[in-house]
């Protein structure tokens, strides 16, 4: 988390985001150079789903209210988002899923879904 805070203070935690949403506004070449240099330097990779997947979708398609509500916390690593997957036939077990305060890096209330999550995340299954 320390590395994320250092990057966020410079606007570099969200390298693909435009300046108006807290990113550096880099083009593809600048993003590539940043990724290469941090990799060569042995820095932790930015692999947060909210930063790399949800944030860009909200920026492109979200309402002003959604952007104001979600983007700052994603950018500051106050909330973490994950993408849940399930296999065919899992609908039978999905009824047993429910909200879960994640205290375990791999946690779910269903045998058919494993969700990586941060300390304050809940599964989206109902």
C-alpha positions as CSV (number, residue, x, y, z in Angstrom):
1,X,0.0,0.0,0.0
2,X,2.9,2.4,0.6
3,X,3.9,2.1,-3.0
4,X,0.3,2.8,-4.1
5,X,0.2,5.9,-1.9
6,X,3.5,7.2,-3.3
7,X,2.3,6.8,-6.9
8,X,-1.1,8.3,-6.1
9,X,0.4,11.4,-4.6
10,X,2.1,12.1,-8.0
11,X,-1.0,11.0,-10.0
12,X,0.8,8.0,-11.3
13,X,-1.3,5.2,-9.7
14,X,-3.8,5.6,-12.5
15,X,-1.5,5.8,-15.5
16,X,-4.4,5.3,-18.0
17,X,-6.6,7.9,-16.6
18,X,-7.0,11.5,-17.9
19,X,-5.8,14.4,-15.8
20,X,-9.4,15.5,-15.0
21,X,-10.0,12.3,-13.1
22,X,-6.7,12.3,-11.2
23,X,-4.5,10.5,-13.7
24,X,-1.3,11.8,-15.4
25,X,-2.9,12.0,-18.8
26,X,-0.1,10.0,-20.4
27,X,-0.3,8.7,-24.0
28,X,0.3,5.0,-24.8
29,X,4.1,5.5,-25.2
30,X,4.4,7.2,-21.9
31,X,2.4,4.5,-20.2
32,X,4.6,1.8,-21.8
33,X,7.8,3.6,-20.6
34,X,6.4,3.9,-17.1
35,X,5.5,0.2,-17.0
36,X,8.9,-0.9,-18.3
37,X,10.9,1.3,-16.0
38,X,8.9,0.3,-12.9
39,X,9.3,-3.4,-13.9
40,X,13.0,-3.0,-14.5
41,X,13.3,-1.3,-11.1
42,X,11.5,-4.1,-9.3
43,X,8.6,-2.0,-8.2
44,X,5.3,-3.7,-7.4
45,X,2.9,-3.9,-10.4
46,X,-0.4,-2.0,-10.4
47,X,-2.9,-4.8,-10.8
48,X,-5.9,-3.4,-9.0
49,X,-9.1,-4.2,-10.9
50,X,-10.7,-0.9,-10.0
51,X,-7.8,1.1,-11.4
52,X,-7.3,-0.9,-14.6
53,X,-10.8,-2.1,-15.4
54,X,-13.6,-0.4,-13.6
55,X,-12.1,3.1,-13.6
56,X,-11.7,3.4,-17.3
57,X,-15.2,2.1,-17.9
58,X,-16.7,4.6,-15.5
59,X,-14.7,7.4,-17.1
60,X,-16.0,6.4,-20.6
61,X,-19.6,5.5,-19.8
62,X,-20.4,6.5,-16.2
63,X,-22.7,9.3,-15.2
64,X,-21.3,12.4,-13.5
65,X,-22.7,11.1,-10.2
66,X,-21.1,7.7,-10.6
67,X,-17.7,9.3,-11.4
68,X,-17.9,11.6,-8.4
69,X,-18.9,8.8,-6.1
70,X,-16.5,6.0,-7.1
71,X,-13.4,7.4,-8.9
72,X,-11.8,9.2,-6.0
73,X,-11.9,6.2,-3.7
74,X,-10.6,3.9,-6.5
75,X,-7.8,6.3,-7.3
76,X,-6.8,6.6,-3.6
77,X,-7.0,2.9,-3.0
78,X,-9.7,3.4,-0.3
79,X,-11.9,0.8,-2.1
80,X,-10.9,-2.2,-4.0
81,X,-12.9,-3.8,-6.8
82,X,-12.8,-7.4,-8.0
83,X,-14.2,-9.4,-10.8
84,X,-16.1,-12.5,-9.8
85,X,-16.3,-15.6,-12.1
86,X,-18.4,-18.7,-11.9
87,X,-18.6,-21.9,-13.8
88,X,-21.5,-23.4,-15.7
89,X,-24.1,-24.8,-13.4
90,X,-23.2,-22.6,-10.5
91,X,-26.7,-21.1,-10.3
92,X,-27.6,-23.9,-8.0
93,X,-25.1,-22.9,-5.4
94,X,-25.4,-19.1,-5.9
95,X,-28.4,-19.1,-3.6
96,X,-26.1,-19.9,-0.8
97,X,-23.9,-16.9,-1.6
98,X,-24.2,-13.7,0.5
99,X,-22.4,-10.6,1.5
100,X,-19.2,-11.3,3.2
101,X,-16.7,-9.1,5.0
102,X,-13.4,-10.2,3.5
103,X,-10.8,-11.1,6.1
104,X,-9.2,-13.8,4.0
105,X,-7.5,-13.1,0.7
106,X,-9.5,-15.9,-1.0
107,X,-13.0,-15.8,0.4
108,X,-16.5,-16.6,-0.7
109,X,-19.6,-18.1,0.9
110,X,-20.1,-20.2,-2.3
111,X,-18.0,-23.3,-3.3
112,X,-18.4,-22.2,-6.9
113,X,-16.7,-18.7,-6.7
114,X,-13.5,-17.5,-5.2
115,X,-13.0,-13.8,-5.0
116,X,-9.7,-12.0,-4.2
117,X,-10.4,-9.0,-2.1
118,X,-9.0,-6.2,0.1
119,X,-9.7,-5.8,3.8
120,X,-13.0,-3.8,3.4
121,X,-14.4,-5.6,0.4
122,X,-17.6,-7.7,0.2
123,X,-18.6,-10.2,-2.4
124,X,-21.2,-9.0,-4.9
125,X,-23.1,-12.4,-4.8
126,X,-26.5,-12.3,-3.3
